[in-house]
Amino acid sequence: MKSQINKIAICISAAGLCLPLLFSTSVYATSPQKPQALKLNPNQLSLPIDEHFDWVQLTSHELLKGEIKNLYDDKLEFESDELDTLYIDWEDIKELQSHALVSVGFIDLTTKTGKLIVKDGKTMIDGEEFDRSQIMTIIAGQQTEANYWSSKISLGANLRSGNTDQVDYSAIANALRRTTESRYNLDYIGNYSKTDGDNTINNHRINTNFDWYLSKQFYLRPIFAEIYIDPFLNYEYKTTLGFGIGYDIIDSSKTNWSVSGGPAYTYTKFDNVFADQDESETSAALVVETVFDTEITDDIDFNTLYRVNYGSDAAGGYTHHALAGFSIELTDMFDLDLSLVWDHINKPQQSADMSFPKQNDYQFIIGFGIDI
């Protein structure tokens, strides 16, 4: 409408030039068309073909390139080319493509090795199609021993010199070997303290177990073992050997909760005893254990372990070992670890000096963790 009024005004003021100006004005008054934005359908996007990188597309349609490390507990470890190591929930992955061979483990405990493509709920390994929901593990490369192992060690120390000479150290370490069918675990926790030449703390606990999965959640534990050393509890060493079964109550990308247990045999060698007292004690036992781990945030994990050992009174009665801790990620490789440890012995054995050890020991450990 505005362009028409301008045309009339020009014709009144200069009638002889009305037509030429009308033509010129009408061209000027025409509004130029706005450029149209290019719209892409994210569902039609496809991953690039690259011989040097693996690719991940998230359900948010973000695209990452890098290297597949592994998939455990519905969480993919992916080393991004720009963002370093990422841990991505399996449910957040829309598409996945490997440039090299990977070993894929399925719920039925079978394994397939080849180049992997995950798309539209399907899994393709060298052109053979599988159901994505059946995937349990992914390991980069061939099924070699080096790809099965992961480990972590957390160290804390306190050194003092002057009026008081003191050295304290604590260590928590874990080594884990995982395949589609089995899991081997090795744990160590130790504390040592010496003040002015006198040893005040000296305890070490080593636990190991081997699990063989019969299904995704149910496993047989053909062997578990523990060695515990603590002369202040009158234990030169105490060994436990047994077998049992276990079940993963929760096994998700953020939370894992398992229970296990079974019969065992214990052998206890006491540190010092009366002249007429046995230096060792054997006992049948029952061991029950539960482990709970959860991811509070992307950088903070909470983990707990509780183990009870029912043995004879002469071997200490029933004993409890519990650990609760937070692991705070500082970098991809380094963590700050805060751990609280409780040990309880129902029937402490009397030492040669007529004293009885206390039933409870508590430790608060601050450590600097390294993922290996």
Number of C-alpha atoms within 10 A of each C-alpha: 5 7 14 12 9 14 19 13 12 16 16 11 10 11 12 10 12 18 14 11 16 18 11 12 17 14 11 11 13 9 7 7 6 6 6 6 6 5 6 8 6 11 10 6 10 10 17 12 12 12 9 12 19 25 23 26 21 17 14 10 15 11 15 20 22 20 23 27 18 21 23 19 16 20 21 23 20 23 19 18 13 9 11 12 18 16 16 17 17 17 13 14 19 19 21 19 24 25 19 17 17 22 23 27 21 20 18 15 19 12 18 17 18 19 18 24 21 21 17 9 11 14 22 17 19 13 11 10 12 15 12 15 12 15 20 20 23 26 25 20 19 16 17 11 10 10 17 17 15 13 15 17 20 22 18 16 16 10 11 11 10 6 7 10 13 17 17 17 18 22 20 21 17 18 16 15 17 18 23 23 20 16 17 18 17 18 18 17 18 19 19 16 19 16 15 12 11 10 13 12 17 18 19 17 18 17 17 18 18 18 22 18 21 14 13 17 14 17 21 18 22 14 16 22 18 18 18 19 22 19 17 17 23 22 22 18 20 21 18 21 19 21 21 19 18 21 19 18 14 15 17 16 19 17 18 17 18 18 16 20 21 18 16 21 17 22 17 23 18 23 18 18 17 12 8 6 9 12 14 17 16 17 17 16 20 18 23 17 18 18 18 18 20 17 16 12 10 11 13 16 18 19 18 18 17 17 18 18 22 20 20 16 14 15 27 21 17 18 20 17 16 18 17 18 19 21 20 19 16 13 12 12 12 18 22 18 23 18 18 15 18 15 16 18 20 16 18 22 23 16 19 14 9 9 10 15 16 14 14 13 13 11 13 14 21 19 21 20 24 18 13 11
